[in-house]
Amino acid sequence: GELYFLDTTLAEKYGITDAIRSWSGTDGATKDFSKDSDWFEIKAVSTSSVSVKISSVSQLSSEIPGHLVNVKMESMSPVFVNGKSSIGELFHSILKRIDVDETKELFLSKIQNYGISLTDECCSEKFNVVSVQSYLVNDIFPRLLESDIKHKEICKVSYELIINSLERFKEV
């Protein structure tokens, strides 16, 4: 989901170098992408999913409004081809856009930090992106915040949001 969003959305919005620099989730940041005062949390979900999992309270927690982006995908057969139907194809699509060696090195290090090896079987698994929907995450968005956790003994919280219930937060 993150590679797809980087390739199809952020590279267009910020240019490939800034898009790659904004990919902060690979560096242990709480948001997948952040640039200036904008942030994006990307979630890949199957087309049959009714909910999206938020795996830590910090993912949607911020005083600055941001974006939850759901990338709905379906698994496809190994012969499916659309140019961006696997991690390997997305990797090569992004790599082709980069014309600065420093940016290429940064991208490769982020891929390595993420734990992706292009020889892994998962890099050739095929999928079709059915839709991409962005939601505005602000003070009225349904989310948990660190301040909602009242007991120091609680160390990890995850929760799920019902996708259909997020309609009013959709961004155009």
Buried (B, 14 or more C-beta within 10 A) or exposed (E): BBBBBBBBBBBEEBEBBBBBBBBBBBEEEBBBBBBEEBBBBBBBBEEEBEEBEBEBBBBBBBEEEBBBBBBBBEEBEEEEEEEBBBBBBBBEBBEEBBEEEEBBEBBBEBBEEBEBEEEEEEBBBBBBBEEBBBBBBBEEBEBBEEEEBEEEEEEEBEBEBEBEEBEEBEEE
